[in-house]
Amino acid sequence: MKASANAVAPALLCYCLLSRCATGAFDGYGGAMLGSLQFPGVWNISSALLSAVSGTLYLGARDTLLSVDAASLSSKQEAIVWKVPEEKRQLCMNKGKTEADCHNYILVLEFVEKDRIYACGTYAFDPQCAFINTVDFSLQREAGGGVRMEAGKGKCPFDPRQRHTTVMADGVLYSATTNNFMGTMPLISRATGPERERVRTEESSSWLSEPEFVSAALVRENAAGDDEKIYFFFSEVAEEYDLYMKVKTARVARVCKGDVGGMKVLQKRWTSFLKAGLV
Ligand SMILES: *[C@@H]1O[C@H](CO)[C@@H](O)[C@H](O)[C@H]1NC(C)=O
């Protein structure tokens, strides 16, 4: 973990550049900036993770994970296919979703350990997460041969078009997303780790009001002994203005990494959640 600390800055920069590309793809640019040109047959690249140690860039796309050489973006390509079974896709379409949206859009990629990635995809509107071994670039499998999956609800949106963000802090995933099929229930939570520590925001529009998540960051303890914090950047509908029209405003929210919730009504809820307007 320590060794990768220096890698954070370039990784963040690269990630930001790529997420802009990905947003472009969502806006209908067809992912032309990074997509079909370099990677024929690969659609909707929407997540990226850089290993500065090995110089490998991992990309999450539609039903596909790619591993490419970050320097050339073309040589040493490897791909993993992670698809949704046909009958499950049919169920998704029966619920009124389009054929195109009932795929597995891989939206979350984070290192759990040095050589293990946590990947989450929309999985035909039933989000699932899996582990990737980076040594041989493969999906971890169950004894029976199937992909080892974990529920992705609250970690990754159901809808591939919805904005979300995640950050991994010492092997634990913090996520800002929505956790229902309709995409109407936003939350910021500690999404992995021991069950009793899966703390989240209250279901109330004063905590989060139609948010669009942008990014998240871990800030380590500083010299003054201020403890570790997780920051989330997003925009939301401002409730402080009593106007007829909806006003979107930029926000930053902060929770303490050590927050494991409170007592009684605050069980499994953040007790350190604070948010502020960004000017
Ligand atoms: C995937 O990309 C296509 C164009 O390449 C675009 O029309 C479609 O909206 C994208 N889908 C999602 C879920 O972003």
The ligand as an ORCA input file, in Angstrom:
! r2SCAN-3c Opt
* xyz 0 1
  C     -22.882      3.112    -25.265
  O     -22.309      3.687    -26.416
  C     -23.237      3.960    -27.452
  C     -22.486      4.477    -28.648
  O     -21.290      3.853    -28.844
  C     -24.243      4.983    -26.977
  O     -25.189      5.230    -27.988
  C     -24.938      4.463    -25.720
  O     -25.788      5.467    -25.220
  C     -23.924      4.067    -24.667
  N     -24.613      3.439    -23.574
  C     -24.460      3.825    -22.311
  C     -25.254      3.088    -21.304
  O     -23.717      4.700    -21.977
*
